């Protein structure tokens, strides 16, 4: 894909890339927190309301990873010669094209098994959104290496580290003890902290734009 033809076009495309990643990060945060609310509701009342909250969170995360993959194309155009940009694009597109369908298929197979053996269907869900959130966080942190502010790049890296840690925690707990996964308040807390991690990434991309403006100010 050819790059922008002038410095002004390059800067405009970089700003567009930052906005795309900002929206994707907020979407992922909203999805994680919606899942957290759904799980917390299930701890109190396991009925259709809780299931609706879980489905909403899954849909939001799916839409957010699609938006992030789109932002990866914009990033690749904004930084056409950058290895971090190419790595970010590969990770994000891999999450959208590979991890998302694989997680959905795994969750579907688990659901079919659970319908025949047990009414508890929900423990498969961490196997769906856990790897998806982890791959999205890694792709975003590679993109953050192109931020103008080193401090904001560190903030994004810390947020991504928190997301990956929480995703591994929730996913491993669902494998070790799937029956008790949603009877433990720790799962809701993990999801909430994951949302905070994505919000940190979003803030890093937003504040970086302010850093660029401040440096240009006379």
C-alpha positions as a printed Julia matrix, in Angstrom:
218×3 Matrix{Float64}:
   0.0     0.0    0.0
   1.57    3.34  -1.0
   2.29    5.81   1.74
   1.17    9.45   1.97
   2.82   11.76  -0.51
   3.61   14.72   1.77
   4.53   15.37   5.43
   1.1    16.92   5.96
  -0.59   13.81   4.59
   1.62   11.63   6.82
   0.64   13.58   9.94
  -3.05   13.47   9.01
  -2.88    9.71   8.53
  -1.04    9.25  11.84
  -3.72   11.26  13.61
  -6.38    9.11  11.95
  -4.54    5.98  13.1
  -4.43    7.26  16.69
  -8.16    7.98  16.6
  -8.91    4.5   15.26
  -6.87    2.87  18.02
  -8.46    5.14  20.62
 -11.96    4.05  19.57
 -10.91    0.39  19.41
  -9.36    0.54  22.9
 -12.49    2.16  24.33
 -14.65   -0.45  22.63
 -12.6    -3.29  24.07
 -12.73   -1.67  27.52
 -16.5    -1.3   27.27
 -16.8    -4.94  26.22
 -14.67   -6.18  29.1
 -16.58   -4.12  31.65
 -19.93   -5.23  30.21
 -18.8    -8.83  30.63
 -17.78   -8.0   34.19
 -21.24   -6.62  34.94
 -22.87   -9.67  33.34
 -20.74  -12.06  35.38
 -21.41  -10.13  38.58
 -25.14  -10.26  37.86
 -24.91  -14.03  37.34
 -23.35  -14.36  40.79
 -26.58  -12.94  42.21
 -29.25  -14.08  39.73
 -28.55  -16.62  37.01
 -31.29  -15.77  34.52
 -31.72  -14.24  31.09
 -30.59  -10.82  32.29
 -27.11  -12.08  33.1
 -26.89  -14.0   29.84
 -27.84  -10.82  27.97
 -25.0    -8.97  29.68
 -22.53  -11.65  28.65
 -23.73  -11.66  25.04
 -23.51   -7.86  24.93
 -19.93   -7.95  26.14
 -18.98  -10.61  23.59
 -20.53   -8.64  20.74
 -18.81   -5.44  21.82
 -15.44   -7.16  21.98
 -15.99   -8.71  18.56
 -16.84   -5.31  17.06
 -13.88   -3.7   18.82
 -11.36   -6.23  17.5
 -12.76   -5.69  14.0
 -12.29   -1.93  14.44
  -8.76   -2.54  15.7
  -7.94   -4.64  12.66
  -9.19   -1.81  10.47
  -7.02    0.61  12.43
  -4.05   -1.67  11.72
  -4.42   -0.94   8.0
  -4.44    2.78   8.76
  -1.38    2.4   10.98
   0.48    0.51   8.26
  -0.16    3.41   5.89
   0.74    6.0    8.51
   4.11    4.36   9.28
   4.95    2.58   6.01
   8.6     1.91   6.89
   8.13    0.98  10.54
   8.72   -2.55  11.83
   6.55   -1.95  14.96
   3.71   -0.88  12.66
   4.04   -4.01  10.56
   4.22   -6.2   13.68
   1.15   -4.51  15.14
  -0.74   -5.06  11.93
   0.16   -8.75  11.84
  -0.86   -9.32  15.46
  -4.17   -7.46  15.15
  -5.15   -9.03  11.85
  -4.14  -12.43  13.22
  -6.48  -11.84  16.16
  -9.36  -10.88  13.89
  -8.83  -13.58  11.25
  -7.45  -16.45  13.34
  -8.05  -16.11  17.08
 -11.63  -14.86  16.81
 -12.99  -17.73  14.65
 -11.01  -20.32  16.62
 -12.33  -19.01  19.94
 -15.89  -18.93  18.63
 -15.63  -22.5   17.36
 -14.15  -23.7   20.65
 -16.93  -22.0   22.62
 -19.54  -23.54  20.31
 -18.14  -27.05  20.75
 -18.05  -26.6   24.52
 -21.64  -25.37  24.5
 -22.81  -28.42  22.53
 -21.01  -30.65  25.04
 -22.42  -28.73  28.02
 -25.99  -28.94  26.72
 -25.74  -32.72  26.72
 -24.0   -33.08  30.06
 -24.68  -30.03  32.24
 -26.86  -26.89  32.2
 -23.84  -24.73  33.02
 -22.77  -23.26  29.66
 -20.84  -20.19  30.69
 -17.33  -21.4   31.59
 -16.48  -21.68  27.88
 -16.7   -17.91  27.51
 -13.17  -17.11  28.81
 -11.84  -19.38  26.06
 -13.56  -17.05  23.6
 -12.66  -13.57  24.77
  -9.45  -14.31  26.67
  -7.09  -14.95  23.72
  -8.89  -12.27  21.71
  -8.28   -9.61  24.35
  -4.68  -10.72  24.8
  -3.87  -10.52  21.09
  -5.6    -7.14  20.79
  -3.58   -5.79  23.74
  -0.29   -7.0   22.23
  -1.13   -5.45  18.87
  -2.0    -2.14  20.5
   1.19   -2.02  22.53
   3.29   -2.57  19.4
   1.39    0.31  17.84
   2.12    2.4   20.94
   5.84    2.24  20.13
   5.09    4.83  17.44
   3.68    7.33  19.95
   5.49   10.64  20.25
   5.58   10.5   24.05
   7.71    7.78  25.66
   5.7     8.13  28.86
   2.46    7.42  27.01
   4.08    4.4   25.35
   4.91    3.1   28.85
   1.31    3.72  29.99
   0.03    1.74  27.0
   2.49   -1.07  27.74
   1.37   -1.26  31.38
  -2.27   -1.35  30.31
  -1.55   -4.11  27.8
   0.35   -6.1   30.43
  -2.62   -5.89  32.75
  -4.99   -7.06  30.02
  -2.82  -10.05  29.14
  -2.41  -11.0   32.81
  -6.14  -10.86  33.48
  -6.94  -12.76  30.27
  -4.52  -15.54  31.25
  -5.91  -15.6   34.78
  -9.54  -15.95  33.71
  -8.78  -18.35  30.87
  -6.66  -20.65  33.02
  -9.24  -20.69  35.8
 -11.92  -21.77  33.32
  -9.7   -24.68  32.24
  -8.65  -25.75  35.74
 -12.1   -25.6   37.33
 -14.77  -24.83  34.7
 -17.75  -25.6   36.95
 -16.78  -22.98  39.53
 -15.58  -20.33  37.09
 -18.66  -18.13  37.35
 -19.22  -18.82  41.03
 -16.01  -16.98  41.86
 -16.13  -13.19  42.11
 -12.51  -13.11  40.94
 -13.65  -13.58  37.32
 -15.72  -10.4   37.41
 -12.79   -8.57  39.0
 -10.41   -9.85  36.31
 -12.74   -8.61  33.59
 -13.11   -5.21  35.25
  -9.33   -4.83  35.55
  -9.03   -5.85  31.9
 -11.35   -3.0   31.0
  -9.2    -0.6   33.0
  -6.16   -1.84  31.09
  -7.76   -1.05  27.74
  -8.8     2.36  29.07
  -5.14    3.03  29.93
  -4.19    2.19  26.34
  -6.93    4.48  25.04
  -5.75    7.32  27.3
  -2.18    6.87  26.06
  -3.21    7.32  22.42
  -5.39   10.33  23.3
  -2.81   12.09  25.48
  -0.09   11.45  22.91
  -1.96   13.7   20.48
  -1.89   16.46  23.1
   1.84   15.9   23.52
   2.39   16.41  19.79
   0.36   19.63  19.84
   2.27   20.92  22.86
   5.62   20.33  21.16
   4.45   22.27  18.12
   3.22   25.21  20.15
   5.53   28.27  19.91
